[in-house]
Amino acid sequence: MRVLALGGAGAVCKEATRDLAQFSKFDEIVVADYNVEAAQELVDSIGDPRLKAIFLDANDEKSLHELFPQFDVVMNGLPFKYDYIVNKVCVEEGVNGLDLSSDDPQFQLHQQALEKDMIFIPGVGATPGTTNAMVAWGVSHLDEVERVQIYFAAFRSFAPAPGLLTTTLWEFDPEEPAREEVYYEDGAMRPAPPFSGEKIVRFHDLIGEQPVYYVPHDEAQTIPHSYPQIKHASVRGCFPPKVMATGRIFKEMGLLSHKPSDALGGRSPFEVSRDLLWASPETRKNDNWAYGLVVEVEGLEKGRKVRYTYRNSHPPQEEWGGSSAYFKNVGIPLSIGAQLIAEGAVEARGVVPPELAIPFERFIAELGRRGIVISEEREEL
């Protein structure tokens, strides 16, 4: 069995690559990256003879078509702008795969993937990904699911990598079209601007209580389709307080506008802000690297209204290598998903969201083997 790790030397996916080397039974693990020097450095540092580094330009669709059929699983750790094209090529070539986030058009490939008798799972990271498995665990107890609320605290620096800087700004961008469909309520997607819907949530002890706000994450889009009887589905999240404060200032001062400005040489404030933030060493500093997840699933169980609450926990940065205490929470789920596909543990076919595709019991157990523990609480309402 062969696995292709796209962007496998990136800030997130390198942790997935390391996990593949430590836990998987793949015969060959190929790390494909535009920065082939970084890929080779990662391969050399791991020291597993199954690993190989190759150059890949993800903008070259022809090369993707030539490369993908050589593998049993394509594990996509590239920035989310490549999600659709990678998914499309996997489907056209009939190669199983998965990625870290999802783009709505990906699910339009479902029928074609069904006809190829293959699986592609969009969104197998922390959120989405681990959160979807937590939702599936809660739903498994219920006769009828009514509400799902997901909360995350992504404790990392503002800009640990160029792609993640874009992700951070995306969360604060008031002009982002996805802000028109942020959460699901009574049969329809509802809009929500940045910094709306504040709620105080208790995460694990490395993070504690934090204010979280509505964000247009994938789970709020897929869960109402997966569980049609549901009445509410939402995702709220935050970054460290310093990042949140900076994002709020940039938003309120109009520095995230996409309108070109003559004063900026035809560039938009958003573009200039992004470049300024990337140029500052301060945006890559962070005192506490961690990832907090909380999921609440409410519904009816044997005639009683109940709420199941799930929380993650993981080793501190002192044990998990500083920034790796954040990135492992995203990269490890991607690796586990690839391994479950390769082992035949994923029975679903088509382009299917994690809550329906991934066997949650096995997925959560595998997270626990790596130190990411999911706890469960039940209360009657």
C-alpha positions in Angstrom: 0.0 0.0 0.0 1.2 3.5 -0.9 0.1 6.9 0.5 0.8 10.3 -1.1 1.1 13.1 1.5 0.4 16.3 -0.4 2.1 19.3 1.3 3.5 16.7 3.6 6.3 18.9 4.8 4.0 21.9 5.7 3.4 23.2 9.2 0.3 21.0 9.7 0.9 18.0 7.4 4.4 17.3 8.7 2.7 16.0 11.8 0.5 13.7 9.7 3.6 12.5 7.9 5.4 11.8 11.2 2.3 9.9 12.5 2.2 7.8 9.3 5.8 6.8 9.9 5.2 5.9 13.5 1.9 4.1 13.3 0.9 3.2 9.8 1.4 -0.1 7.8 1.9 1.6 4.5 4.7 0.1 2.4 5.7 3.5 1.0 5.0 7.1 2.2 5.7 9.7 -0.4 6.0 13.3 0.7 5.1 15.6 -2.2 5.8 19.3 -1.7 6.6 22.4 -3.7 9.5 23.0 -1.2 11.2 19.7 -1.9 14.2 20.7 0.2 11.9 21.0 3.3 10.3 17.6 2.3 13.7 16.0 2.1 14.8 17.5 5.4 11.7 16.1 7.1 12.2 12.7 5.5 15.8 12.6 6.7 14.8 13.7 10.2 12.3 10.9 10.5 14.7 8.3 9.2 12.1 5.8 8.0 13.2 3.9 4.8 9.5 3.9 3.6 9.6 7.7 3.2 10.5 9.5 0.0 10.4 13.2 -0.9 9.3 14.5 -4.4 8.6 17.8 -5.9 5.0 18.7 -6.7 3.4 21.9 -8.1 -0.3 21.5 -7.1 -1.2 24.2 -9.7 -0.2 21.7 -12.4 -3.3 19.6 -12.8 -1.8 17.4 -15.5 1.0 16.3 -13.0 -1.7 15.4 -10.4 -3.4 13.2 -12.9 -0.1 11.5 -13.7 0.8 11.0 -10.0 -2.4 10.1 -8.2 -3.0 6.7 -9.8 0.3 5.4 -8.4 -1.2 5.5 -4.9 -3.8 3.8 -2.8 -4.6 6.9 -0.7 -4.0 10.6 -1.4 -3.7 12.5 1.9 -4.1 16.2 1.1 -2.5 18.6 3.6 -2.3 21.6 1.1 -4.0 25.0 1.8 -7.8 24.8 1.4 -7.8 26.5 -2.0 -6.6 23.2 -3.4 -9.3 21.1 -1.8 -11.6 21.0 -4.9 -9.0 20.3 -7.5 -7.4 17.5 -5.5 -10.8 15.9 -4.8 -11.7 16.3 -8.5 -8.5 14.6 -9.7 -8.9 11.8 -7.1 -12.5 11.1 -8.3 -11.5 11.2 -12.0 -8.7 8.8 -11.4 -10.6 6.6 -8.9 -8.2 7.1 -6.1 -9.3 7.2 -2.4 -8.4 10.4 -0.5 -9.1 12.9 2.2 -8.2 16.4 3.2 -8.2 18.9 6.1 -11.2 21.1 5.2 -14.0 21.1 2.7 -15.4 23.2 -0.1 -19.1 22.8 -0.9 -18.5 22.0 -4.6 -16.6 18.9 -3.5 -19.9 17.2 -2.6 -21.1 17.7 -6.1 -18.5 15.0 -7.0 -20.4 12.5 -4.9 -22.2 10.6 -7.6 -19.2 10.4 -9.8 -17.2 9.0 -6.9 -19.9 6.5 -6.1 -19.7 5.2 -9.7 -15.9 4.7 -9.2 -16.6 2.8 -5.9 -14.2 5.0 -4.1 -14.2 7.3 -1.0 -13.1 10.9 -0.5 -13.6 12.5 2.9 -13.4 16.3 3.1 -12.4 17.8 6.4 -10.4 15.3 8.6 -8.4 17.6 10.9 -9.4 19.0 14.3 -12.3 21.1 13.3 -13.7 19.8 11.1 -12.6 16.2 11.7 -12.3 15.3 15.3 -15.3 17.4 16.1 -17.4 15.4 13.5 -16.4 12.2 15.2 -17.5 13.7 18.6 -20.8 14.6 17.0 -21.3 11.1 15.7 -20.5 9.7 19.1 -23.2 11.8 20.7 -25.8 11.1 17.9 -25.2 7.3 18.4 -26.8 7.6 21.9 -29.9 9.4 20.7 -33.2 8.4 19.2 -33.5 11.9 17.8 -30.8 14.6 17.5 -32.0 18.2 17.9 -29.0 20.5 18.5 -25.3 20.4 17.8 -23.0 23.1 19.0 -19.2 23.0 18.3 -16.6 25.1 20.0 -12.9 25.4 19.3 -9.9 27.3 20.8 -7.0 27.2 18.3 -4.2 28.4 20.4 -1.4 29.2 18.0 0.3 32.3 16.7 -1.4 34.6 14.2 0.8 33.5 11.3 2.7 30.2 11.8 2.7 29.8 8.0 1.5 31.8 5.0 -1.5 29.5 4.5 -2.5 29.7 8.2 -2.2 33.5 8.1 -4.8 33.5 5.4 -6.9 31.1 7.5 -6.7 33.5 10.5 -7.7 36.5 8.4 -10.6 34.5 6.9 -12.0 34.1 10.3 -12.1 37.9 10.9 -13.0 39.0 7.3 -16.4 40.8 7.4 -16.6 40.6 3.6 -16.1 36.8 3.4 -19.1 35.4 1.4 -19.3 32.4 3.7 -20.5 34.8 6.4 -23.9 34.7 4.7 -24.3 31.1 5.8 -22.7 30.6 9.2 -25.0 28.5 11.3 -28.2 26.4 10.8 -31.4 27.2 12.5 -34.9 25.8 11.9 -34.4 24.7 8.3 -32.1 27.4 6.9 -28.5 28.7 7.1 -28.2 32.0 8.9 -25.7 34.9 8.5 -23.4 36.0 11.3 -20.7 38.7 11.2 -17.3 38.2 12.9 -17.3 38.5 16.7 -21.0 37.7 17.0 -22.7 35.1 19.1 -20.2 35.4 22.0 -20.3 32.6 24.5 -17.9 31.6 27.3 -16.8 28.0 27.0 -14.6 25.9 29.3 -11.9 24.0 27.4 -9.3 21.7 28.8 -6.9 23.0 31.5 -4.2 24.1 29.2 -6.6 26.7 27.8 -9.4 27.2 30.3 -12.4 29.4 29.8 -12.5 31.5 26.6 -15.0 33.7 24.7 -15.9 32.1 21.4 -17.7 33.5 18.3 -19.6 32.3 15.3 -17.4 31.1 12.4 -18.4 29.7 9.1 -16.9 26.2 9.5 -17.7 23.1 7.5 -19.6 21.2 10.3 -22.5 23.6 10.3 -22.9 22.9 6.6 -22.6 19.1 6.6 -24.3 18.1 9.8 -27.9 19.3 8.8 -27.6 17.2 5.7 -26.3 14.2 7.6 -29.0 14.5 10.3 -32.0 16.0 8.5 -34.2 16.2 11.7 -31.7 18.6 13.4 -32.9 22.0 14.4 -29.6 23.8 15.1 -26.0 23.3 14.1 -23.3 25.9 14.8 -19.5 26.4 15.2 -18.0 29.0 17.4 -14.3 29.5 17.9 -11.4 31.6 19.0 -7.6 32.1 18.9 -5.4 33.3 21.8 -6.5 36.6 23.3 -3.7 38.6 21.6 -4.7 37.2 18.2 -8.4 37.9 18.8 -7.6 41.5 19.9 -5.5 42.1 16.8 -8.1 40.7 14.5 -10.8 42.8 16.1 -8.8 46.0 15.6 -8.0 45.2 11.9 -11.6 44.5 11.3 -13.0 47.6 13.0 -10.4 49.9 11.4 -11.4 48.7 7.9 -8.0 47.1 7.3 -9.6 43.9 6.0 -11.5 45.5 3.2 -11.0 43.9 -0.3 -11.8 47.1 -2.1 -8.7 48.3 -4.1 -7.3 51.7 -3.0 -5.4 54.3 -5.1 -3.5 55.2 -1.9 -2.2 51.7 -1.8 -1.2 51.5 -5.4 -4.4 49.7 -6.4 -4.0 47.0 -3.7 -6.7 46.4 -1.1 -6.2 47.0 2.6 -6.7 43.2 3.1 -3.7 42.5 0.8 -1.5 45.0 2.5 -2.6 43.9 6.0 -1.7 40.3 5.1 1.7 41.3 3.9 2.4 43.5 7.0 1.3 40.8 9.4 3.5 38.2 7.6 6.5 40.6 7.7 6.2 41.0 11.5 8.1 38.4 13.5 5.7 39.0 16.4 2.9 37.2 14.4 4.8 34.0 14.6 5.3 34.1 18.4 2.9 32.4 20.9 3.3 31.6 24.6 0.8 28.7 24.7 0.4 26.2 21.9 -2.7 24.0 22.3 -6.0 23.0 20.7 -9.3 22.9 22.6 -12.4 21.2 21.4 -15.9 21.0 23.0 -19.0 19.5 21.3 -22.5 19.6 22.7 -25.1 17.2 21.2 -28.7 17.5 22.4 -31.7 15.4 21.7 -34.1 12.7 22.9 -32.9 9.4 24.4 -35.6 7.0 25.5 -38.1 9.8 25.8 -35.8 12.0 27.9 -34.1 15.2 26.7 -30.4 14.9 27.2 -27.1 16.6 26.4 -23.9 14.8 25.7 -20.8 17.0 26.0 -17.4 16.0 24.7 -14.0 17.6 25.5 -10.6 16.9 24.2 -7.3 17.0 26.1 -3.7 16.5 25.0 -0.2 16.7 26.4 1.2 20.2 27.1 3.7 21.9 24.8 6.6 20.9 27.1 5.9 17.3 26.3 4.7 17.7 22.7 7.4 19.9 21.3 6.2 23.5 21.5 4.2 24.4 18.5 3.6 20.7 17.8 1.1 20.7 20.7 -1.2 22.6 18.3 -0.3 21.0 15.0 -0.5 17.4 16.2 -4.2 18.0 16.9 -4.7 18.8 13.2 -2.3 16.5 11.5 -2.8 13.3 13.5 -6.5 13.0 12.6 -5.6 13.4 8.9 -3.1 10.5 9.3 -5.6 8.3 11.2 -8.2 8.9 8.5 -5.7 7.9 5.8 -4.9 4.7 7.7 -8.5 3.8 8.2 -9.2 4.2 4.5 -6.2 2.0 3.6 -7.3 -0.7 6.1 -10.8 -0.9 4.6 -12.4 0.4 7.9 -14.2 3.1 6.0 -17.2 1.5 4.4 -18.8 4.6 2.9 -18.4 5.4 -0.8 -18.6 8.7 -2.6 -17.7 12.1 -1.3 -18.9 11.8 2.3 -18.4 14.1 5.4 -16.5 12.7 8.4 -19.5 12.3 10.6 -20.9 9.7 8.2 -17.7 8.3 6.7 -15.4 7.7 9.7 -16.0 4.9 12.2 -16.0 7.2 15.2 -15.2 4.6 17.9 -12.1 3.5 16.1 -11.1 7.0 15.2 -11.4 8.2 18.8 -9.6 5.2 20.1 -6.7 5.9 17.7 -6.6 9.5 18.9 -6.3 8.2 22.5 -3.3 6.0 21.5 -1.5 9.2 20.5 -2.4 11.2 23.6 -5.5 13.1 22.3 -8.2 12.0 24.8 -11.9 12.6 24.3 -14.1 12.6 27.4 -17.9 12.2 27.5 -20.4 13.7 29.9 -24.2 13.2 30.0 -26.8 15.3 31.6 -30.6 15.3 31.5 -32.2 18.6 30.6 
